[in-house]
Amino acid sequence: MTEKSTSSQLIHSIVRTTEEMRQTPSTAFFDHKSNSCGLKYEAALPIRHSLPLWLKGPHMAGEKHDKTVFCGGTQETAKADRDQSALYFKIPPKKKGVGDSAYEGMAHIMLVRREGHSKETTNFINAALARQENHWRLKSYEILRARFRHGRSTEDKMNLHKMATEMVAVIVQYDLHY
């Protein structure tokens, strides 16, 4: 997907990072949610239509927080020094994404569940997040659900895993469309 098409199509999106479990023992790969090693992928899906807009990764699960992946750097990193290819920089002005609690504190660009939201807003956020989970059902494929044992080096394994993830994403999209 080109940068131009991403920024012109990304009206509202849902951002979710998924961890795919791997058998590479290292603190950089350690995922505290699953208590195992894994890779992260950042995914964005527009709310108004079903064509996915964004799938970026892999990132080592323990290396960066979801918000750091989304923003292209930490709060301490100046915006000019961050990764400009990050999704944060692709969202047009005056538009927002919908995300989980990992994106708390980014009210200018992300909508998350909070106390005090109206019932309609809470239902909208819940429906958007559920849609994201249903759309990116990557773990329903054995190659991404089980330990990934393909490749020789860590870099080779990550490249092969990325290829497998992208292929499964295309299959899922085709399946949903037809």
Salt bridges, closest charged atoms under 4 A:
GLU3 OE1 - LYS90 NZ 3.05
GLU19 OE2 - LYS33 NZ 3.99
ASP66 OD2 - LYS33 NZ 3.88
ASP66 OD1 - LYS40 NZ 2.83
ASP83 OD2 - LYS56 NZ 3.32
ASP100 OD2 - ARG16 NE 3.47
GLU104 OE2 - ARG114 NE 2.79
GLU133 OE2 - ARG16 NH1 2.29
GLU142 OE1 - ARG145 NH2 2.64
ASP175 OD2 - ARG137 NH2 2.46
